[in-house]
Each structure stands twice: as C-alpha cells, then as structure tokens.
Amino acid sequence: MTTRPTEGIVADRASQLVLAALGRAAADPAGVPLFASRTDPGLFPATAAGKLAAQKACDDGHLAADGTITRRGLDHLLAQASPRQVLEDFVRVLEARHEQARDLLATAKKMLDGIEGLCTTLLPVLERISGPRDPAATILDALAHRPGPGDCPLPELFRSAGEGSLGAFHDALRRLHKQGRVYLHPWTGPLYQLPEPACALLVGHEVAYYASIRPHEGAKP
C-alpha cells in the first residue's frame, strides 16, 4: 500500500522533532521535561505533533521518561544529525548555563552583603542589651587561659583582657587583689628599666608589675 503524502509529512515532522529533542537532551544530561511549559522550554512542544514525537522517542528507547537521553538515543542522534548541529546545541546550553551561574553568583553576593550588613547593625544593639563585660571577669579569664608559664606581666594582661580603659583595668586588679582572687607581684629591678611603666600598679609601698590567679579556695568573702 502506498503511503499517503500526509502520513509522510507527519512522519518527517516527528523525526525532526525527535532529533531536535535528542540534541537538547544530549546537551543537558541532568534531564529536561518532555513537554514545554510557560517556564521551561521542554524537549517537545505541548502540541499533538509534539506528543506524538515524544511517544515515538520513548517507544524507540531513545529517551527515558525523565527526559534524559539513552545510549541508543545518542547513537541515533549521531547517526542522523550533523556534528555541527550537535555542537551548536551544546553551545546554546553552555551559554544558558553560564548566564544562570552568573545570576546565581550575583544573587549570592547580594545575600552575603545583606547578612554582613545585618550583623553590623545588630552588633551595637546586642552590646547595648548585654552591656559592657566586667573588667574583673576579663582579667580572670585571661589569667586562667594564659598559655605561658610564670606570672603574667601587667602590660600583657591588659592587652589580653582587651576591654575598657587602663584605669578600669587597675581598679579591677585592686578589687581582685583585695578579694584574694589574684596575686600581685612586685617589680624587683631598677625602676628606670621598667617596661611600659603606665601599666604598673602601686600597691602599698610596692610597684606591682606581675599577676597570677589565686586558687578559688583561698578567696575571701
């Protein structure tokens, strides 16, 4: 029986749609929806001809149901389509992915800038809510976690405490010394050799220049 012209045209149109779909599927191994929608081009148009071509591609084992190309489909594509056309499909997908990646990077940078700005805004609010930390607590913490052996020079302790003025630092040291929570040790060398004399502390008749933490059980009420 002779094939009618209309049937030949339909078959030819279906073959063209299948080859075009296989080219797009080969260039996107993650899978593409079989049919186009408002947000996604899909492999086939959502028309009667597109649905017929999609059914043929799946029945022939050229496409999986998730829109990925099979090895049989890739062989069919390479046998029927020109290498130039296949490469052009790959280039189009690469260009689209490049544009998407650039948009994602721009969005991520905008989000990061927003997070950093939010942190900058929140920091003074948190500081106001929590209030400044007690200088005595920072001194005890610095002495307890000091890595080096021996007594801690007061300039080093002041920098380790890292909060407040030098006057507040000295007041906290005097209070801790009076409470028996910290030992203050004198400078035994000539005064003119005293490094960073501003950090030294006069206690009674001695110039205190070193500190060490005192065991808790020795603390006075």
Secondary structure as UniProt FT lines:
FT   HELIX           5..27
FT   TURN            29..30
FT   HELIX           48..59
FT   TURN            60..61
FT   TURN            65..66
FT   HELIX           71..80
FT   HELIX           83..130
FT   HELIX           135..144
FT   STRAND          152..153
FT   HELIX           154..161
FT   HELIX           166..178
FT   TURN            179..180
FT   STRAND          182..186
FT   HELIX           191..193
FT   HELIX           197..199
FT   STRAND          201..203
FT   TURN            204..205
FT   STRAND          206..213
FT   HELIX           216..218
//
